[in-house]
Amino acid sequence: MYKPNHFGIKELVPKSLYNKYSSRGDNFLFQVIFDERLLRIIDTIREEFGSMTVNNWSWGGPFQYRGIRPPDSNIGAALSQHRFGRAVDMTPKNISPDDMRKQIIDDQNSDKWKDIGGLEMGITWFHVDVRARTDDKKINLFYP
C-alpha cells in the first residue's frame, strides 16, 4: 500500500466519505479507494511542479469532489475515472495547467510519467488519470 507524501486523505475524498469511514484510518481509505498508481503520480506531479490544491473542504474551501467521486455523486460523467479512484483534478500554485500539460506531453515516454493514461485539455485546472494508454502507448488527450 502506498500512502502519498504530499496529500492527506481529506484532500482526496469528499466530506461524506471521510465522515463515514475515517474511523477505519487513513491507510484503509488509501488502500480501498485509490489506485496506487494515482497516489504515486500525484506525488511525482507535486515534486515536479510544486504546491497543488485538490480538495479543500476541510479548511473551508468549496472543493470536495476533485479526487474520488462516490456513486451517488452527480458531479461528472457516470464512468469518470474519478469514480474508480484513478483521477484527480488539481489547481497548481506556481505554474499554469497548460504548461504542466505541455511538459508532461512532451516528455510522456519518460519513466516518471509512464503511469499517466489521460490528461483533460482545454480546462483551467489540471486533470490527470491513470487509465490505460492508447494502443500506440500515448497519453489519452481529451476535451470536456
N, C-alpha and C positions, 0 to 999 in steps of 0.2 A: 504494500500500500504506500502510495506517495502522498505526502502532505505538503502543500505549497509553502515555500519560504516567504513569499511576499503577499499572500492573500489569506485572510481569515475566512472561516466558514460563513460568517454573516455577510461577507462581500459577495458571496456566490449563490446564496439561497434566499428566497423570499421570507418575509417575516413569519407567515403562517407555517411554513415548513420548519423553520428554525424553532418556533414555539412548540410545535408538535413533537419534534424528535431531538431537541437539544439535550434532553436528559440522558440520552444514549451516548453523548460525547461527539466531539468534532471528528474524531477518527472514523466513527461509524458513518457519519454523513458523507465524508470524503470518499470512503470506500464503497458505499452502497449507491451513491447518486452519480458520481462522476467517472468518466473515462480517464484513466491515469494519464493518457497522452495529452489530454486537455490541461490537466493540472501542471504537467511538466512544461508545456508550451507557453502557458501564461506566465510562468516564472521566467522562461527564456525571454519572452517579449518584454517583461518588466526590466530584466537585466540589460537588455539591448537598448531600450528606448526610454527608460525612466518611469517615473510615477504614473500610475493609471488608476482610474476610478471605474469600478464595475457597479455593484450595488452600494448605495449609501443610506439606505433606510435606517440603519442602526444609529446613525448620528444626525437624524432629522431630514435627510435628503429625500428626493422623490423616487429614486430608482430602487426597485426590488426584483424585477424580472429580467435582468440582463445576464444572469447565469442560467441556472436550471429554471424551467417553466413547468409547473405541475400540470397534470392532465386537465384539471378544471380551470386553468388559466385561459382567458380569452385573448391573450397577447400573442401575436404572431401566427404563423401557419400551423396547422394540425400536425404536420410531420417535420416541424422545425428541428434542427439539430439541438436546439436548446432543450427540447423535451426529453432528450436521451442523454443529457449530461455531456454533450460533445461540442458545445458552443458557448461563447461569452461575447458580450458587447462591452467595449471599453472606451473611455474617454481619456486620451493621453494629456498630460500636463505640459510637456516640453517639446512636442513635435506634432505636426498635423497628421490626421489619419491618412490622408492621401500620400504623404511622404513615407509613412510606415508601410503602406501597401506597396508602393513603388520599390522600396528597399527589399522587401520580402520577395516580391515577384521577380525582381532582377537576380536574386540570389536563391531562388526556390530549390535548386538542386543541392544546396548546402546541407550537410548533416543536421545543422542546428534547426532548419525549417522542415525537415523531412516528414514530420507528423501533421503539418498543416494541410488540410484537404480542401478547405473552402475559405474564400475571402469575399465579403459582400462589397460591391463597388457602388459609387455614386451616393454615398451617405456621409453624414457629418460626424459619425462615430466610427469606431473600428470593430468590425465583426470578424471573429476567427473561429473556425471549427476544425474538427479532426475527422471528418468523413473520409471515405476512400477517395483517392485521387483519380483523375481521368485515366483512360486507357494508355495515354502516352506519358503518364506519370507527372502531369502538370497539375498545379493547384486549380481547382474549380473557381472561376471568377463569375459571379452572378450579381444581378441587379434586383432591387426591390420590386 
